[in-house]
Amino acid sequence: MKRIAIISILLFFAATSRAVLIEQTPIRKTKGASTYTIAASNTPAHLKSTADYICDGTDDQVQINAAVQALPDMALINGNKVGGGTISCLPGHFAINGTITIDRAITFEGQGSAQTMFRLADSADCTMFQFTENGTTTTYALSHIRKLKIEGNKDNQGAGTFYAIEQVGGAVDIGVSDVWINDWKGIGVKMRRYWDHCFHRCQFEGISGYAISFELPTDVSGAGASLTATDATVDLSADTPDLSGVTANDALLRIADATDGLYGSQEFTITAVNDGADTVEVSPTPASTRASKSWAISESSRQPRVTWIQKSYYLSEGTSGAGFVEFVGDFASEYIVISENYIGGGGHGLTAAIKIDAPVRYATIRNNTFRMWAWDIYVVGGAGDNLKDSTIADNYSFSTTTPFFYNHSSNGCLSMRVDIVENRIVRGAALAADIEGLIYCVTGEDLFIAGNKFTLTDQSTDEYDRIIKVHTADSIRPIVINNIAEGIGGTEGDFVYTASAITPIVHNNIGGDDPTTLVRVGASGATAHTYGKAIIESDSHVALQFLTPNTAIAYIMFGDPEDDNHGQISYAHSSGALTLTAGASSALVMIGLDMKLPGYNEAAAGKYRKIYADEDGNIVVGDADVDNND
């Protein structure tokens, strides 16, 4: 009887425990605790016994979501949002067949990417982790995913778009650290509403899209905006937009048209909305009159602030359209830091390591290692200043045929006040004919390119062997100083090439093995002499010009180890004298049509001096009558 009673008691507790798991309530803690521990089906027994939730290896997102919902919701207490907690996942493999929804501020952590793994089940076709809004608090901060591995199992997924980590709204200040995302179909991480996000020590491998994609969505847009410089009202009625969801003082209007210069990319705060008239009031008052312009409106709470991507590792599998990080959308991203990352991978068809297809301001791209068969930094699309007030510095880049920095001309995108300094750029094959430069800027303003070292190998037969190419007249005064280039060659080898009538400032660059052109403003069709190391080439008239004050003298000097001024040509504006010096002594002075040799006495009155060659080839200086009667 005792044995039967003991067995009955054990069966009762087993059934009760199973019922607890089915109901997804904590085993050892009451709902509302600040930390819950979750075990996988294969978690070691001695650890599993300490867990609050135990998964069974099928649809493990059910138990995980239950644990998230058991944490305290966010609440506003004394002006501060409090709540959330920690989900701690023990070592083991979790099978995910649906989305894990994070709708409150939590730390979601494993025990390291080698111990805690989340694997997308066959045909799950879903996002794994999703930050979203909840019914109580629409915005929450300081969520963190760390110390785990995400396996995408991409060969066993179907059609559709889904992400390893996705932000659809609500969360700000998201941190992702020590996370390994592997074998994912499409984009790995998608951030749509973002600021103060940090990616630190992450690893991305086998991802068929971009590892991280930032996209600021547009709520409503059109192409018929009209406004005047004297009125803060913007008329959007040509597009008959639905403005019912636009909230005054919490929305931004962007008028995007490249022909408007700076104001074509300006963002305005919407201060009032008239949905019936399809107009909005904006601040500041526009500085120019515009009509029939493209426009977009987005919530100002989506305006991005600071984003860090640091000390991470990306290895591409070579899929077309893949890359490390991209920025897309109509609204500006500000204060971006991408530093100390390794960005590698092979395979032609890749888009770019870093793709900027949105207005990005105040970016720092520093101390990264690029080893991709793709553009390293690619600025494209949009209208207006797609990269502005930014620094690209101290990076190492090794590739084959692609540029390090490529600013494309699509829709008039513009790079303004960008510093490209102290980078080490190596290319191991001939540049493609449609690339034409390691730094290729189709449109740019106030570019500063300094202190870089470029090395080109296997370039001897390449026609398009250029270090820096600036393409259009929109590119204003690029400054190129103190750079070093090794291995320039080819029939059109250049250090700096400009395809339009702009005036770059080029100073103190070292051209390496065979610098055939220093400054080029057009193709002359001529071949440079072997000795030519500092050449200005043009397809029209060209001049080497010295500009000085009226009282100053301009010089061309010739020196050697024994004498730093052994010969010279000088011109003094005050006297109008052009002087030729040879052997450290003045040899010939010309003022207007009057020429003299120093030390030669003035001719007698009524005579003039002449310098000519006699029949033996000797130079003769003589006097002659003005009326030629001698």
C-alpha positions as CSV (number, residue, x, y, z in Angstrom):
1,M,0.0,0.0,0.0
2,K,2.8,2.4,0.8
3,R,4.4,1.8,-2.6
4,I,1.1,2.5,-4.3
5,A,0.7,5.7,-2.3
6,I,4.2,6.9,-3.1
7,I,3.6,6.2,-6.8
8,S,0.3,8.1,-6.7
9,I,2.0,11.1,-5.0
10,L,4.8,11.1,-7.6
11,L,2.3,11.0,-10.5
12,F,0.3,13.8,-8.9
13,F,3.3,16.1,-8.7
14,A,4.4,15.2,-12.2
15,A,1.0,16.0,-13.6
16,T,0.9,19.2,-11.5
17,S,4.4,20.3,-12.7
18,R,3.4,19.5,-16.3
19,A,0.3,21.6,-15.9
20,V,2.4,24.5,-14.7
21,L,4.6,24.3,-17.8
22,I,1.6,24.1,-20.1
23,E,0.1,27.2,-18.4
24,Q,3.5,28.9,-18.8
25,T,3.6,30.3,-15.3
26,P,6.8,30.5,-13.3
27,I,7.7,27.3,-11.3
28,R,9.6,29.0,-8.5
29,K,8.7,32.6,-8.6
30,T,5.5,34.7,-8.6
31,K,4.6,36.8,-11.6
32,G,6.2,40.2,-11.4
33,A,9.7,39.2,-10.3
34,S,12.6,41.1,-11.8
35,T,14.5,38.0,-13.1
36,Y,13.5,34.7,-14.7
37,T,15.7,31.8,-15.7
38,I,14.8,29.6,-18.7
39,A,16.2,26.2,-19.4
40,A,16.4,24.5,-22.8
41,S,15.3,20.9,-23.3
42,N,19.0,19.8,-23.3
43,T,20.2,22.1,-20.5
44,P,22.2,20.0,-18.0
45,A,20.0,18.6,-15.3
46,H,21.8,20.3,-12.4
47,L,21.1,23.6,-14.1
48,K,17.7,22.8,-15.3
49,S,16.6,22.2,-11.7
50,T,17.2,25.9,-11.0
51,A,15.1,27.2,-13.9
52,D,11.8,29.1,-13.6
53,Y,10.7,28.0,-17.1
54,I,11.7,24.7,-18.8
55,C,11.4,24.4,-22.6
56,D,10.7,21.1,-24.3
57,G,12.5,21.6,-27.6
58,T,9.3,22.4,-29.6
59,D,8.0,26.0,-30.0
60,D,10.3,27.2,-27.2
61,Q,9.2,30.8,-28.0
62,V,6.0,30.0,-26.1
63,Q,7.7,29.6,-22.7
64,I,10.1,32.4,-23.5
65,N,7.3,34.9,-24.3
66,A,5.5,33.8,-21.1
67,A,8.6,34.7,-19.1
68,V,8.9,38.1,-20.8
69,Q,5.2,38.9,-20.1
70,A,5.7,37.8,-16.4
71,L,8.2,40.6,-16.0
72,P,6.9,44.0,-14.7
73,D,5.5,46.3,-17.3
74,M,6.9,49.7,-17.7
75,A,5.2,52.3,-15.5
76,L,5.7,56.1,-15.0
77,I,6.7,56.7,-11.4
78,N,7.8,60.2,-10.4
79,G,8.5,61.1,-14.0
80,N,10.7,58.0,-14.6
81,K,9.8,54.9,-16.5
82,V,10.6,51.8,-14.4
83,G,9.9,48.1,-14.8
84,G,11.2,45.3,-16.9
85,G,13.9,43.0,-15.7
86,T,16.1,40.2,-16.9
87,I,15.6,37.0,-18.8
88,S,18.5,34.6,-18.3
89,C,18.7,31.6,-20.6
90,L,20.8,28.7,-19.4
91,P,23.2,26.7,-21.7
92,G,21.4,24.7,-24.3
93,H,19.7,24.8,-27.7
94,F,16.3,26.6,-28.0
95,A,14.0,25.7,-31.0
96,I,12.2,28.7,-32.2
97,N,9.1,28.4,-34.4
98,G,7.6,31.9,-33.8
99,T,8.6,35.4,-32.8
100,I,9.9,36.2,-29.3
101,T,8.3,39.6,-28.6
102,I,10.0,42.1,-26.4
103,D,7.6,44.9,-25.4
104,R,9.3,46.2,-22.3
105,A,12.7,47.2,-21.1
106,I,14.6,44.0,-20.4
107,T,18.0,42.4,-20.5
108,F,17.7,39.1,-22.5
109,E,20.9,37.1,-22.0
110,G,22.5,33.8,-22.6
111,Q,25.6,32.3,-21.2
112,G,27.8,33.0,-24.3
113,S,27.4,32.2,-28.0
114,A,29.2,28.9,-27.6
115,Q,26.7,27.7,-24.9
116,T,23.3,29.3,-25.6
117,M,21.9,29.0,-29.1
118,F,18.5,29.9,-30.6
119,R,17.8,28.1,-33.8
120,L,15.0,28.9,-36.3
121,A,13.0,25.7,-36.9
122,D,12.4,24.4,-40.4
123,S,9.8,26.5,-42.3
124,A,9.4,28.9,-39.4
125,D,9.6,31.8,-41.7
126,C,9.5,34.4,-39.0
127,T,11.4,37.1,-37.2
128,M,13.2,35.7,-34.1
129,F,13.4,38.7,-31.7
130,Q,11.1,41.7,-32.2
131,F,11.1,44.9,-30.2
132,T,7.6,46.3,-30.4
133,E,5.1,48.5,-28.6
134,N,2.7,47.3,-25.9
135,G,-0.7,48.5,-24.9
136,T,0.6,50.4,-21.8
137,T,3.8,52.2,-22.7
138,T,4.6,53.0,-26.3
139,T,8.2,54.0,-25.8
140,Y,10.7,52.3,-23.5
141,A,14.4,52.4,-23.2
142,L,17.5,50.4,-22.3
143,S,16.8,46.9,-23.7
144,H,19.7,44.6,-24.2
145,I,20.3,41.3,-26.0
146,R,23.6,39.7,-25.2
147,K,25.8,36.6,-25.0
148,L,24.0,34.2,-27.3
149,K,23.9,32.7,-30.8
150,I,21.2,33.0,-33.4
151,E,21.1,30.3,-36.1
152,G,18.9,31.2,-39.0
153,N,18.7,27.8,-40.8
154,K,18.2,29.7,-44.0
155,D,18.2,26.8,-46.4
156,N,15.1,25.4,-44.7
157,Q,13.1,28.7,-44.7
158,G,10.5,29.7,-47.3
159,A,9.7,33.0,-49.0
160,G,9.0,36.2,-47.1
161,T,11.0,38.8,-45.2
162,F,12.0,38.3,-41.6
163,Y,14.9,39.2,-39.3
164,A,17.1,37.8,-36.5
165,I,16.4,41.0,-34.6
166,E,13.8,43.6,-35.6
167,Q,12.6,46.8,-34.1
168,V,9.2,47.9,-35.3
169,G,8.6,50.6,-32.7
170,G,8.6,51.4,-29.0
171,A,12.1,50.6,-28.0
172,V,15.0,53.1,-27.9
173,D,18.5,52.6,-26.5
174,I,18.8,49.0,-27.7
175,G,22.0,47.3,-27.0
176,V,23.2,44.1,-28.8
177,S,26.5,42.7,-27.6
178,D,28.4,39.4,-27.8
179,V,25.7,38.1,-30.2
180,W,26.6,35.8,-33.1
181,I,24.1,35.7,-35.9
182,N,24.8,33.0,-38.4
183,D,23.2,31.5,-41.5
184,W,20.3,34.0,-41.8
185,K,18.1,34.5,-44.8
186,G,18.0,38.2,-45.8
187,I,18.8,41.1,-43.4
188,G,20.1,40.1,-40.0
189,V,19.1,43.1,-37.9
190,K,16.5,45.7,-38.9
191,M,16.1,48.9,-36.9
192,R,13.3,51.2,-37.9
193,R,12.8,53.6,-35.0
194,Y,16.1,54.2,-33.4
195,W,18.5,56.3,-31.4
196,D,21.3,55.6,-29.0
197,H,21.6,52.0,-30.2
198,C,24.8,50.1,-29.6
199,F,26.2,47.0,-31.4
200,H,29.3,45.8,-29.6
201,R,31.5,42.7,-30.1
202,C,28.9,41.0,-32.4
203,Q,29.6,38.4,-35.1
204,F,27.8,38.1,-38.4
205,E,28.4,35.2,-40.8
206,G,26.5,33.6,-43.7
207,I,23.9,36.4,-43.9
208,S,22.4,36.8,-47.4
209,G,21.5,40.5,-46.8
210,Y,23.0,43.3,-44.8
211,A,24.1,42.4,-41.3
212,I,22.5,45.6,-39.9
213,S,20.0,47.8,-41.7
214,F,18.7,51.1,-40.4
215,E,15.6,52.4,-42.1
216,L,13.6,55.4,-40.9
217,P,10.1,54.9,-42.3
218,T,8.0,57.6,-44.0
219,D,4.4,58.0,-42.7
220,V,3.1,60.0,-45.7
221,S,4.8,61.4,-48.8
222,G,4.2,63.0,-52.2
223,A,5.7,65.0,-55.0
224,G,3.7,68.2,-55.1
225,A,4.7,70.3,-52.1
226,S,4.5,74.1,-52.6
227,L,5.8,76.7,-50.2
228,T,7.0,80.3,-50.2
229,A,9.9,82.0,-48.5
230,T,7.5,84.5,-46.8
231,D,5.0,82.0,-45.4
232,A,5.4,79.1,-43.0
233,T,2.5,77.2,-44.7
234,V,3.3,74.3,-46.9
235,D,0.6,73.3,-49.4
236,L,0.5,69.5,-49.9
237,S,-2.9,69.5,-51.6
238,A,-1.6,68.4,-55.0
239,D,-1.0,65.0,-53.5
240,T,-4.3,64.8,-51.5
241,P,-2.5,63.2,-48.6
242,D,-4.1,61.8,-45.5
243,L,-2.7,63.9,-42.7
244,S,-5.1,62.6,-40.0
245,G,-2.2,60.7,-38.3
246,V,0.2,63.6,-38.3
247,T,0.7,65.2,-34.9
248,A,1.8,68.8,-34.6
249,N,5.1,69.3,-32.8
250,D,5.8,65.6,-33.1
251,A,6.4,65.3,-36.8
252,L,9.0,66.3,-39.4
253,L,8.6,67.4,-43.0
254,R,11.4,67.0,-45.4
255,I,11.4,68.8,-48.7
256,A,13.8,66.8,-50.9
257,D,14.9,68.3,-54.1
258,A,18.6,68.5,-55.1
259,T,18.2,71.7,-57.2
260,D,17.3,73.6,-54.0
261,G,20.8,73.2,-52.6
262,L,21.0,73.0,-48.9
263,Y,17.4,73.8,-48.4
264,G,16.5,70.9,-50.6
265,S,17.5,68.6,-47.8
266,Q,16.2,70.6,-44.9
267,E,13.9,69.2,-42.3
268,F,11.1,71.3,-40.8
269,T,9.2,70.7,-37.6
270,I,5.5,70.6,-38.2
271,T,3.8,73.1,-35.8
272,A,0.2,72.8,-37.0
273,V,-1.8,70.5,-39.3
274,N,-4.9,71.3,-41.4
275,D,-6.1,67.9,-42.7
276,G,-9.1,69.4,-44.5
277,A,-7.0,71.8,-46.5
278,D,-4.0,69.4,-46.8
279,T,-1.6,72.0,-45.4
280,V,0.9,72.1,-42.6
281,E,2.6,74.9,-40.8
282,V,6.4,74.5,-40.3
283,S,9.3,75.9,-38.4
284,P,11.7,77.5,-39.4
285,T,10.2,79.5,-42.2
286,P,11.6,78.2,-45.5
287,A,14.3,80.3,-47.1
288,S,13.3,79.8,-50.7
289,T,10.1,79.5,-52.7
290,R,9.4,76.0,-54.1
291,A,6.7,74.3,-56.0
292,S,6.0,70.7,-57.1
293,K,8.7,69.3,-54.9
294,S,9.0,65.8,-53.4
295,W,8.3,65.6,-49.7
296,A,7.9,63.1,-46.8
297,I,6.6,63.3,-43.2
298,S,7.8,61.1,-40.3
299,E,7.3,61.2,-36.6
300,S,10.0,63.3,-34.9
301,S,10.2,60.6,-32.2
302,R,11.7,58.4,-34.8
303,Q,14.5,60.9,-35.5
304,P,17.7,59.0,-35.0
305,R,20.4,60.2,-32.6
306,V,23.5,58.3,-31.7
307,T,24.4,54.8,-33.0
308,W,27.5,52.8,-32.2
309,I,28.7,49.8,-34.2
310,Q,32.0,48.7,-32.7
311,K,34.5,45.8,-32.4
312,S,32.3,43.5,-34.4
313,Y,33.1,40.8,-37.0
314,Y,31.4,40.4,-40.4
315,L,32.2,37.7,-42.9
316,S,30.1,37.8,-46.1
317,E,29.4,34.7,-48.1
318,G,29.4,36.7,-51.3
319,T,25.6,37.0,-51.9
320,S,24.4,39.8,-54.2
321,G,23.1,42.8,-52.2
322,A,24.9,41.8,-49.0
323,G,27.1,44.0,-46.8
324,F,27.9,45.0,-43.2
325,V,25.6,48.0,-42.5
326,E,23.2,50.2,-44.5
327,F,21.3,53.4,-43.9
328,V,18.1,53.9,-45.9
329,G,15.2,56.3,-45.8
330,D,14.2,59.9,-46.2
331,F,15.2,61.3,-42.8
332,A,18.6,62.1,-41.3
333,S,20.7,59.8,-39.2
334,E,23.0,61.7,-36.9
335,Y,26.1,60.9,-34.8
336,I,27.0,57.5,-36.2
337,V,30.1,55.8,-35.0
338,I,31.4,52.7,-36.9
339,S,34.8,51.7,-35.5
340,E,37.2,48.8,-34.9
341,N,35.2,46.3,-36.9
342,Y,36.5,43.6,-39.2
343,I,34.5,43.6,-42.5
344,G,35.4,40.8,-44.8
345,G,34.2,38.2,-47.3
346,G,34.6,37.3,-50.9
347,G,32.3,37.0,-53.9
348,H,31.4,39.4,-56.7
349,G,28.0,41.0,-56.6
350,L,28.2,42.4,-53.1
351,T,26.8,45.9,-52.8
352,A,29.1,47.7,-50.3
353,A,30.5,47.2,-46.8
354,I,28.8,50.4,-45.6
355,K,26.0,51.7,-47.8
356,I,24.5,55.2,-47.2
357,D,21.2,55.7,-49.0
358,A,19.9,58.3,-46.5
359,P,21.0,61.6,-45.2
360,V,23.7,60.8,-42.7
361,R,25.4,63.6,-40.7
362,Y,28.2,63.7,-38.2
363,A,29.4,60.1,-38.9
364,T,32.8,58.7,-37.8
365,I,34.1,55.7,-39.7
366,R,37.4,54.9,-38.1
367,N,39.9,52.0,-37.4
368,N,38.0,49.4,-39.4
369,T,39.5,46.7,-41.5
370,F,37.8,46.2,-44.9
371,R,38.6,43.0,-46.8
372,M,35.6,42.7,-49.2
373,W,35.2,42.4,-52.9
374,A,32.9,45.4,-52.9
375,W,32.9,49.1,-52.4
376,D,33.9,49.9,-48.8
377,I,31.9,53.1,-48.4
378,Y,29.1,53.7,-50.9
379,V,27.0,56.9,-50.8
380,V,24.1,56.7,-53.2
381,G,20.5,57.8,-53.8
382,G,18.3,60.3,-52.1
383,A,18.5,64.1,-52.7
384,G,20.7,66.5,-50.9
385,D,23.5,66.0,-48.4
386,N,23.6,62.2,-48.0
387,L,26.9,62.4,-46.2
388,K,27.8,65.6,-44.3
389,D,30.3,66.8,-41.7
390,S,31.8,63.3,-41.4
391,T,35.2,61.7,-40.9
392,I,36.6,58.6,-42.5
393,A,40.0,57.9,-40.9
394,D,42.6,55.3,-39.9
395,N,41.0,52.4,-41.8
396,Y,42.8,49.6,-43.6
397,S,41.3,48.4,-46.9
398,F,42.4,45.6,-49.1
399,S,40.4,44.5,-52.1
400,T,40.7,43.9,-55.8
401,T,39.0,46.2,-58.3
402,T,36.7,48.4,-56.2
403,P,36.9,51.9,-54.8
404,F,37.4,52.7,-51.1
405,F,34.9,55.6,-51.2
406,Y,32.3,56.0,-53.9
407,N,29.9,58.8,-54.0
408,H,27.4,58.0,-56.7
409,S,25.4,60.6,-58.8
410,S,21.9,59.1,-58.5
411,N,19.4,61.8,-57.9
412,G,22.1,64.3,-57.1
413,C,23.2,63.0,-53.8
414,L,26.0,65.0,-52.3
415,S,28.9,64.6,-49.9
416,M,29.7,67.8,-48.0
417,R,32.6,68.5,-45.7
418,V,33.9,65.0,-45.6
419,D,37.4,64.3,-44.3
420,I,39.1,61.2,-45.7
421,V,42.4,61.0,-43.7
422,E,45.1,58.6,-42.6
423,N,43.7,55.5,-44.4
424,R,45.8,52.6,-45.8
425,I,44.2,51.5,-49.0
426,V,45.6,48.5,-51.1
427,R,44.2,47.1,-54.3
428,G,45.5,43.8,-55.7
429,A,44.1,44.0,-59.3
430,A,43.4,46.5,-62.0
431,L,40.6,48.9,-61.4
432,A,37.4,48.4,-63.4
433,A,36.8,50.9,-66.3
434,D,33.6,52.1,-64.8
435,I,35.1,52.8,-61.4
436,E,38.0,55.0,-62.3
437,G,39.3,55.8,-58.9
438,L,40.0,54.5,-55.3
439,I,38.2,57.6,-54.1
440,Y,35.6,58.4,-56.7
441,C,33.3,61.4,-55.9
442,V,30.8,62.3,-58.6
443,T,29.4,65.1,-56.6
444,G,31.0,66.6,-53.5
445,E,31.7,69.8,-51.7
446,D,34.7,70.7,-49.6
447,L,36.3,67.3,-49.5
448,F,39.5,67.0,-47.5
449,I,41.7,64.1,-48.5
450,A,45.0,63.9,-46.6
451,G,47.6,61.6,-45.2
452,N,46.4,58.5,-47.0
453,K,48.6,55.8,-48.4
454,F,47.4,54.1,-51.6
455,T,49.1,51.0,-53.0
456,L,48.2,49.6,-56.4
457,T,49.5,46.3,-57.6
458,D,49.3,44.7,-61.1
459,Q,48.4,48.0,-62.6
460,S,50.8,48.2,-65.6
461,T,48.2,47.6,-68.3
462,D,45.3,49.3,-66.7
463,E,43.9,52.3,-68.6
464,Y,41.9,53.6,-65.6
465,D,44.5,53.8,-62.9
466,R,43.5,56.8,-60.8
467,I,43.8,57.4,-57.1
468,I,41.3,60.2,-56.8
469,K,38.6,61.2,-59.3
470,V,36.2,64.2,-58.8
471,H,33.7,64.2,-61.6
472,T,31.4,67.2,-61.9
473,A,31.3,70.9,-61.5
474,D,29.2,70.4,-58.3
475,S,32.4,69.2,-56.6
476,I,33.8,72.4,-55.1
477,R,37.5,72.7,-54.2
478,P,38.6,69.3,-53.1
479,I,41.8,69.6,-51.0
480,V,44.3,66.8,-51.6
481,I,47.5,67.0,-49.5
482,N,50.2,64.8,-48.0
483,N,49.1,61.6,-49.6
484,I,51.4,58.8,-50.9
485,A,50.6,56.5,-53.9
486,E,52.6,53.4,-54.9
487,G,52.3,51.7,-58.3
488,I,50.4,54.2,-60.4
489,G,50.5,53.2,-64.0
490,G,48.4,52.7,-67.1
491,T,47.7,55.0,-70.1
492,E,45.6,57.3,-68.0
493,G,47.3,57.0,-64.7
494,D,46.5,59.9,-62.4
495,F,46.9,60.9,-58.8
496,V,44.1,63.5,-59.0
497,Y,41.7,63.6,-62.0
498,T,39.0,66.1,-62.4
499,A,36.5,65.8,-65.3
500,S,35.2,69.3,-65.1
501,A,36.4,72.9,-64.7
502,I,37.0,72.8,-61.0
503,T,40.2,73.8,-59.2
504,P,41.4,71.2,-56.7
505,I,44.0,72.2,-54.1
506,V,46.8,69.6,-54.5
507,H,49.9,69.9,-52.3
508,N,52.8,67.7,-51.2
509,N,51.6,64.4,-52.5
510,I,54.1,61.6,-53.4
511,G,53.2,59.7,-56.5
512,G,55.1,56.5,-55.9
513,D,56.6,54.3,-58.7
514,D,55.3,56.1,-61.7
515,P,53.3,59.3,-61.1
516,T,52.4,60.5,-64.6
517,T,49.9,63.2,-63.6
518,L,49.6,65.3,-60.5
519,V,46.6,67.5,-61.5
520,R,44.5,66.7,-64.5
521,V,41.6,68.8,-65.7
522,G,41.2,67.2,-69.1
523,A,42.7,64.8,-71.5
524,S,45.3,66.4,-73.8
525,G,46.1,63.3,-75.9
526,A,49.8,63.8,-75.2
527,T,52.2,61.4,-73.6
528,A,54.2,62.6,-70.6
529,H,58.0,62.6,-70.8
530,T,59.8,60.0,-68.7
531,Y,61.1,62.8,-66.5
532,G,57.6,64.3,-66.0
533,K,56.7,63.9,-62.3
534,A,54.6,67.0,-61.7
535,I,52.3,67.7,-64.6
536,I,49.2,69.8,-65.2
537,E,47.2,68.4,-68.1
538,S,44.2,69.9,-69.8
539,D,42.1,69.4,-73.0
540,S,42.2,73.2,-73.5
541,H,44.4,76.2,-72.5
542,V,46.2,75.6,-69.2
543,A,48.5,77.8,-67.0
544,L,50.7,77.5,-64.0
545,Q,50.0,80.7,-62.2
546,F,51.6,82.6,-59.3
547,L,49.6,85.2,-57.5
548,T,51.4,87.7,-55.2
549,P,50.9,91.2,-53.8
550,N,52.2,94.0,-56.0
551,T,55.3,94.5,-54.0
552,A,56.3,90.8,-53.9
553,I,58.5,88.8,-56.3
554,A,57.5,85.4,-57.7
555,Y,60.2,82.8,-58.2
556,I,60.9,79.4,-59.9
557,M,64.1,78.2,-58.3
558,F,66.5,75.4,-59.2
559,G,68.7,73.8,-56.5
560,D,71.0,70.9,-55.8
561,P,72.9,69.6,-52.8
562,E,75.5,72.3,-53.1
563,D,73.3,75.3,-53.7
564,D,69.6,75.6,-53.0
565,N,69.2,78.4,-55.5
566,H,71.7,77.9,-58.3
567,G,69.3,79.0,-61.0
568,Q,66.0,80.8,-61.1
569,I,63.4,82.6,-63.0
570,S,61.8,85.5,-61.2
571,Y,59.3,88.3,-61.8
572,A,58.9,91.6,-59.9
573,H,55.6,93.4,-60.4
574,S,56.9,96.7,-59.0
575,S,59.7,97.0,-61.7
576,G,58.2,94.8,-64.3
577,A,61.5,92.9,-64.5
578,L,61.6,89.3,-65.6
579,T,65.1,88.0,-64.6
580,L,66.8,84.8,-65.6
581,T,69.6,83.7,-63.2
582,A,72.2,81.0,-64.1
583,G,75.2,79.9,-62.0
584,A,73.8,81.9,-59.1
585,S,74.3,85.1,-61.1
586,S,71.8,87.2,-63.0
587,A,72.2,86.5,-66.7
588,L,69.4,88.3,-68.4
589,V,66.9,90.9,-67.4
590,M,63.9,91.9,-69.6
591,I,61.6,94.8,-68.9
592,G,59.0,95.1,-71.6
593,L,60.8,94.9,-75.0
594,D,64.1,96.1,-73.4
595,M,66.6,93.3,-72.6
596,K,70.0,93.7,-71.1
597,L,72.9,91.7,-69.8
598,P,74.0,92.8,-66.3
599,G,77.3,94.8,-66.6
600,Y,76.7,95.9,-70.2
601,N,77.0,99.7,-70.5
602,E,74.1,101.7,-71.8
603,A,74.2,102.4,-75.5
604,A,74.9,105.8,-76.9
605,A,72.0,108.2,-77.4
606,G,70.0,107.4,-80.5
607,K,71.0,103.8,-80.5
608,Y,69.2,100.7,-79.3
609,R,70.5,97.3,-78.1
610,K,70.0,94.1,-80.0
611,I,70.8,90.5,-79.1
612,Y,71.3,88.1,-82.0
613,A,73.2,85.0,-83.0
614,D,76.0,85.3,-85.6
615,E,76.9,82.8,-88.3
616,D,78.9,80.7,-85.8
617,G,76.0,80.5,-83.4
618,N,77.4,83.0,-80.9
619,I,75.2,85.4,-79.0
620,V,76.1,89.0,-80.0
621,V,75.0,92.1,-78.1
622,G,75.4,95.2,-80.3
623,D,74.3,98.8,-80.8
624,A,72.5,100.1,-83.8
625,D,71.2,103.4,-85.0
626,V,67.6,104.0,-84.5
627,D,67.3,104.8,-88.2
628,N,69.5,101.9,-89.2
629,N,72.2,104.1,-90.7
630,D,75.3,102.3,-89.3
